[in-house]
């Protein structure tokens, strides 16, 4: 059985070679902001 989250943003980016570290550098963001984006919640201010 495949994961229900297979087509979510985080697994898709990971399959294409993007790690959280890469996204943090690319978008000049904090890791917590990137993780919040993946979990569909507002990042802390």
Secondary structure, 3 states (H helix, E strand, C coil): CCCCCCCCHHHHHHHCCCCHHHHHHHHCCCHHHHHHHHCCCCCCC
